[in-house]
């Protein structure tokens, strides 16, 4: 954990804060934002803290926000904020015009994330609290809270539990720290069964149809021993990509979209570990830039939004991954020789 002196200075000198999440904010982003808002209000008397996400919240996140009585704006007061917090947000370009306004304001921007931020976003930040080894942004917010000498309430711990559980696929890839936070929530009286109910997705008919169409349109390719599934749907690309991984693919590339092209990339942990390919850093970020869009994400889950045609974007992802796999195989062959 880096020194928090600069963060303490921001909290001391300012009163109006804006916490920003990525578009269609997921539970990790939303729960992190609510806990951070609670923390700021406790440490800075009279603080005004607004939370916002362009395009609103994901369907699961809406249920969480409603359960905890929290609201996120889609039209925040950018001019009134004295400082900004960006959570679970690897690039300010994800915020569109908001990001440009924030960089142009020259007001302090504090990043908290477990993704690697792009150079422009990190360069424009007053402070960056980044740890790619963390499995969720909730873990980082917890560290900040403890580093500032604050004790999380039971409500805070429940939110952290929910965000971590969702981000780590029900703790299947969680770190030791994540389990310790969850354990603290349970000791405080939280009931895991009730919290898990909040993150169990209830697929509506349209999402189920998208998954079935994605499976029907799937094209299988192989690269060595790896099975790559490529498909297209107009919506629910991330859900379809997850479904293809569950069906047995090592890597799924699902593109589509109406008006704006979107591609979701998913891989198994084994694919990421054995190939060394980080879908967010090595694929989504560079291809997003190349197609005048944005991209980013984790080693096994990433996404791209771009004005480019979906088919071209999907093909570019496949070609980039194929090139990385060839280099990985050549490196392994040289090492064996």
C-alpha positions in Angstrom: 0.0 0.0 0.0 1.5 3.3 -1.0 1.7 6.3 1.3 -1.7 7.8 1.9 -0.5 11.3 2.8 -1.7 12.8 -0.5 -5.1 11.2 -0.1 -5.4 12.6 3.4 -4.5 16.0 2.0 -7.3 15.8 -0.5 -9.8 14.7 2.1 -8.7 17.5 4.4 -8.7 20.3 1.8 -11.9 19.4 -0.2 -15.6 18.9 0.6 -17.2 18.0 -2.6 -16.2 14.7 -4.2 -17.3 12.7 -7.2 -16.8 8.9 -7.4 -16.9 7.5 -10.9 -17.3 3.9 -12.1 -17.1 2.4 -15.6 -20.1 2.2 -17.9 -22.7 -0.5 -17.0 -20.9 -0.7 -13.6 -20.5 -4.2 -12.2 -20.8 -5.2 -8.5 -17.1 -4.8 -7.8 -17.2 -1.2 -9.0 -20.5 -0.4 -7.3 -19.7 -1.9 -3.9 -16.3 -0.3 -3.9 -17.9 3.1 -4.6 -20.5 2.8 -1.8 -17.8 1.7 0.7 -15.5 4.6 -0.3 -18.4 7.0 -0.1 -19.1 5.8 3.5 -15.4 6.2 4.3 -15.2 9.8 3.0 -18.2 10.8 4.9 -16.8 9.4 8.1 -13.4 11.0 7.7 -14.5 14.4 6.3 -17.3 16.1 8.2 -19.8 17.7 5.9 -18.5 16.0 2.8 -20.8 15.9 -0.2 -20.1 12.7 -2.2 -21.8 11.8 -5.5 -21.5 8.5 -7.2 -21.9 8.1 -11.0 -21.6 5.7 -13.9 -22.2 6.5 -17.5 -24.9 4.2 -19.0 -25.9 3.3 -15.4 -25.4 0.0 -13.6 -25.5 -3.6 -14.7 -28.7 -5.5 -13.9 -27.1 -7.2 -10.9 -25.7 -3.9 -9.6 -29.0 -2.2 -9.7 -30.4 -4.8 -7.3 -27.4 -4.3 -5.0 -27.8 -0.5 -5.0 -31.5 -0.8 -4.3 -30.9 -3.3 -1.5 -28.5 -0.9 0.2 -30.5 2.3 -0.6 -27.9 3.9 -2.8 -28.2 6.0 -6.0 -25.8 6.4 -8.9 -26.2 9.4 -11.2 -25.9 9.3 -15.0 -25.6 13.1 -15.1 -23.1 14.0 -12.3 -22.1 17.5 -11.3 -18.6 17.5 -12.8 -18.1 21.3 -12.4 -19.1 21.2 -8.7 -16.7 18.5 -7.7 -13.4 19.6 -6.1 -11.8 16.2 -6.6 -12.5 12.9 -8.4 -12.2 9.2 -7.6 -12.1 6.7 -10.4 -12.8 3.1 -9.3 -12.4 -0.1 -11.3 -11.6 2.1 -14.3 -8.5 1.4 -16.4 -9.0 4.3 -18.8 -10.8 7.7 -18.6 -11.8 7.2 -22.2 -14.4 4.8 -20.9 -16.1 7.9 -19.5 -16.3 9.7 -22.8 -16.9 13.4 -22.4 -16.7 13.0 -18.6 -13.1 11.8 -18.9 -12.1 14.8 -21.1 -13.7 17.2 -18.6 -12.0 15.6 -15.7 -8.5 15.8 -17.3 -9.2 19.4 -18.4 -10.3 20.5 -14.9 -6.8 20.0 -13.4 -8.5 18.9 -10.2 -7.1 15.9 -8.2 -8.0 12.5 -9.6 -7.4 9.5 -7.5 -7.4 6.1 -9.2 -8.2 2.8 -7.3 -8.1 -0.3 -9.4 -6.8 -3.8 -9.9 -6.4 -3.2 -13.7 -3.4 -1.6 -15.3 -4.4 1.9 -16.3 -3.5 3.3 -19.7 -0.7 5.9 -19.8 -2.9 8.9 -20.3 -5.1 8.1 -17.4 -2.2 7.3 -15.0 -0.3 10.4 -16.2 -3.3 12.6 -15.4 -3.9 11.2 -12.0 -2.9 13.0 -8.8 -2.6 9.6 -7.1 -2.9 6.0 -8.4 -3.5 3.1 -6.0 -3.2 0.2 -8.3 -2.5 -3.5 -7.6 -2.9 -5.9 -10.4 -2.3 -8.9 -8.1 -5.6 -8.0 -6.2 -8.6 -9.9 -7.4 -11.0 -7.0 -7.0 -11.1 -3.3 -6.4 -13.0 -3.9 -3.2 -9.8 -5.3 -1.7 -8.0 -2.1 -2.6 -10.7 0.1 -1.0 -10.5 -2.1 2.1 -6.8 -1.5 2.3 -7.3 2.2 2.0 -9.9 2.2 4.7 -7.6 0.3 7.1 -4.6 2.5 6.0 -6.5 5.5 7.1 -7.3 4.0 10.5 -11.0 3.4 9.9 -12.8 0.2 10.8 -15.4 -1.1 8.3 -19.0 -1.4 9.5 -20.9 -4.6 9.1 -22.7 -2.9 6.1 -19.3 -2.0 4.6 -18.1 -5.6 5.0 -21.3 -7.0 3.4 -20.7 -4.8 0.4 -17.1 -5.8 0.2 -18.1 -9.5 0.4 -20.6 -9.0 -2.5 -18.1 -7.2 -4.7 -15.3 -9.7 -4.1 -17.6 -12.7 -4.5 -18.8 -11.5 -7.9 -15.4 -10.5 -9.2 -13.7 -13.7 -8.1 -16.5 -16.0 -9.5 -17.7 -16.9 -6.0 -14.1 -16.9 -4.6 -12.8 -19.5 -7.1 -9.9 -17.2 -8.0 -9.8 -15.2 -4.7 -6.6 -14.2 -2.9 -5.8 -14.9 0.7 -6.7 -11.2 1.4 -10.1 -11.6 -0.2 -10.9 -14.6 2.0 -9.8 -12.7 5.1 -12.2 -9.8 4.2 -15.0 -12.3 3.7 -14.2 -14.0 7.0 -14.3 -10.6 8.7 -17.8 -10.0 7.2 -19.0 -13.4 8.5 -17.6 -12.7 12.0 -19.5 -9.4 12.0 -22.7 -11.3 11.5 -23.2 -11.3 7.8 -24.9 -14.3 6.2 -23.1 -15.5 3.1 -26.1 -17.3 1.7 -28.1 -14.1 1.7 -25.3 -12.1 0.1 -24.7 -14.7 -2.6 -28.4 -14.4 -3.6 -27.7 -10.8 -4.6 -25.1 -11.7 -7.2 -26.8 -14.8 -8.7 -27.8 -13.6 -12.2 -31.4 -14.2 -13.2 -31.2 -14.5 -17.0 -34.2 -13.1 -18.7 -35.6 -14.6 -21.9 -33.6 -12.3 -24.2 -30.3 -13.3 -22.6 -31.1 -17.0 -22.8 -31.9 -16.6 -26.5 -28.7 -14.7 -27.1 -26.7 -17.5 -25.5 -28.5 -20.1 -27.6 -27.9 -18.0 -30.8 -24.3 -17.6 -29.9 -23.8 -21.3 -29.5 -25.6 -21.9 -32.8 -23.4 -19.4 -34.7 -20.2 -20.6 -33.0 -17.2 -21.3 -35.2 -14.5 -23.5 -33.7 -10.8 -23.1 -34.4 -7.8 -24.8 -32.9 -4.3 -23.5 -32.3 -2.2 -26.3 -31.1 -4.1 -28.0 -28.3 -6.2 -24.8 -27.6 -9.9 -24.7 -28.6 -11.0 -21.2 -29.7 -14.7 -20.4 -30.1 -15.8 -17.4 -32.2 -19.3 -16.1 -32.4 -21.5 -13.1 -32.9 -24.6 -11.7 -31.3 -26.2 -8.3 -31.2 -26.3 -8.1 -27.4 -25.1 -10.0 -24.2 -21.7 -10.6 -25.8 -20.1 -11.1 -22.3 -22.7 -13.6 -21.3 -22.4 -15.6 -24.5 -18.6 -15.6 -24.1 -18.9 -17.1 -20.6 -21.3 -19.7 -21.9 -18.9 -20.8 -24.6 -16.1 -21.2 -22.0 -18.5 -23.3 -19.9 -19.2 -25.4 -22.9 -15.6 -26.3 -23.2 -13.7 -23.7 -25.2 -10.3 -22.5 -23.9 -10.8 -19.0 -25.4 -14.0 -17.3 -26.5 -14.3 -14.2 -28.8 -17.8 -12.9 -29.2 -18.5 -9.8 -31.2 -21.6 -7.8 -32.3 -23.5 -4.7 -31.4 -25.9 -2.3 -33.1 -24.5 1.2 -33.7 -21.3 0.5 -31.7 -19.2 -2.7 -32.2 -18.4 -4.6 -29.0 -16.2 -7.7 -28.4 -16.0 -9.7 -25.3 -13.0 -12.0 -24.7 -13.0 -14.8 -22.1 -10.5 -17.5 -21.4 -9.9 -20.3 -18.9 -7.3 -19.8 -16.2 -5.2 -22.6 -17.8 -5.1 -20.7 -21.1 -4.0 -17.5 -19.4 -1.4 -19.3 -17.1 0.2 -21.5 -19.8 0.3 -19.0 -22.7 1.0 -15.9 -20.6 -1.5 -13.9 -22.6 -3.3 -11.1 -20.7 -6.5 -10.5 -22.6 -6.9 -7.0 -21.3 -3.3 -5.7 -21.7 -2.1 -7.7 -24.7 -5.3 -7.8 -26.8 -8.2 -5.5 -25.7 -6.1 -2.3 -25.0 -4.1 -2.2 -28.3 -6.9 -3.3 -30.5 -9.3 -0.8 -28.9 -6.8 2.0 -29.7 -6.2 0.7 -33.3 -10.0 0.8 -34.0 -10.4 4.3 -32.4 -12.3 2.8 -29.4 -11.5 1.6 -25.9 -10.5 -1.7 -24.5 -9.2 -3.3 -21.3 -9.9 -5.8 -18.6 -8.3 -8.7 -16.8 -6.0 -11.6 -17.9 -9.0 -13.9 -18.5 -11.8 -11.4 -19.2 -11.7 -8.3 -21.3 -13.8 -6.2 -23.6 -13.6 -3.7 -26.5 -16.0 -1.0 -27.7 -15.3 0.7 -31.0 -17.1 2.3 -34.0 -15.4 -0.3 -36.2 -17.4 -3.1 -37.8 -17.9 -6.0 -35.4 -16.6 -8.7 -37.9 -13.3 -6.7 -38.4 -12.9 -6.2 -34.6 -13.5 -9.9 -33.9 -11.1 -11.0 -36.6 -8.4 -8.5 -35.3 -8.7 -10.1 -31.9 -8.3 -13.6 -33.3 -5.3 -12.6 -35.4 -3.6 -10.8 -32.4 -4.1 -13.8 -30.2 -2.9 -16.2 -32.9 0.3 -14.1 -33.3 0.8 -14.2 -29.5 0.3 -18.0 -29.4 2.9 -18.4 -32.2 5.4 -16.3 -30.4 4.8 -18.3 -27.2 5.2 -21.6 -29.0 8.4 -20.4 -30.7 9.8 -19.2 -27.4 9.0 -22.6 -25.8 10.7 -24.4 -28.7 13.9 -22.2 -28.4 13.9 -22.9 -24.7 13.6 -26.6 -25.2 16.4 -26.5 -27.8 
